[in-house]
Amino acid sequence: MAAKQKTETVTLTKPHRHEGKDRAAGTEIQVTAPQKAWLKARGKIDAASGPGGYQPGKTSEQKGDKK
């Protein structure tokens, strides 16, 4: 019996058909690492996709703020 692959939750940024069902942008789905890479390469999830589509905030340097 093959070992079950580890999965993680990602948030779709575009509509996508997953497990035979149409899923809307904003839907969270469980995927394996290869599935995540495939979705990322096609722009279906963002680079930091995870539950809720978390995006870390920019630092003041990244924002261009002057000290």
C-alpha positions as CSV (number, residue, x, y, z in Angstrom):
1,M,0.0,0.0,0.0
2,A,1.4,3.4,-1.0
3,A,1.9,6.0,1.7
4,K,-0.6,8.9,1.6
5,Q,1.0,12.1,0.4
6,K,1.0,15.1,2.7
7,T,-1.5,17.8,1.7
8,E,-1.9,21.5,2.5
9,T,-4.6,24.1,2.1
10,V,-4.3,26.7,-0.6
11,T,-6.7,29.4,-1.8
12,L,-7.6,29.7,-5.4
13,T,-7.1,33.1,-7.1
14,K,-9.0,32.0,-10.3
15,P,-11.7,29.5,-11.0
16,H,-10.5,25.9,-11.3
17,R,-11.9,22.4,-11.6
18,H,-10.6,20.3,-8.6
19,E,-11.6,16.7,-7.8
20,G,-14.2,16.8,-10.6
21,K,-16.0,19.9,-9.2
22,D,-15.8,23.5,-10.4
23,R,-14.3,25.7,-7.7
24,A,-14.6,29.5,-7.6
25,A,-11.8,32.0,-6.8
26,G,-11.4,32.3,-3.1
27,T,-12.1,28.6,-2.4
28,E,-9.7,26.8,-0.2
29,I,-8.7,23.3,-1.4
30,Q,-6.4,20.5,-0.2
31,V,-3.5,19.8,-2.5
32,T,-0.2,17.9,-2.6
33,A,3.1,19.6,-3.2
34,P,3.1,18.7,-7.0
35,Q,-0.5,19.9,-7.3
36,K,0.4,23.2,-5.6
37,A,3.4,23.7,-8.0
38,W,1.1,23.0,-11.0
39,L,-1.5,25.5,-9.8
40,K,1.1,28.1,-9.0
41,A,2.7,27.7,-12.5
42,R,-0.7,28.4,-14.1
43,G,-1.5,31.4,-11.9
44,K,-4.4,29.6,-10.1
45,I,-2.9,30.4,-6.7
46,D,-0.5,33.1,-5.6
47,A,3.0,32.4,-4.4
48,A,2.2,32.7,-0.8
49,S,-1.1,30.7,-1.0
50,G,-2.2,29.1,2.1
51,P,-5.4,29.2,4.2
52,G,-7.0,32.6,3.6
53,G,-4.5,33.5,0.9
54,Y,-2.2,35.0,3.6
55,Q,0.1,37.7,2.3
56,P,2.7,39.1,4.7
57,G,2.8,42.9,5.0
58,K,5.6,44.9,3.4
59,T,8.3,46.4,5.5
60,S,8.8,50.2,5.5
61,E,11.8,49.7,3.2
62,Q,9.7,47.7,0.7
63,K,7.1,50.4,0.8
64,G,9.7,53.1,-0.1
65,D,9.2,55.0,3.2
66,K,12.1,57.3,4.0
67,K,13.6,57.4,7.5
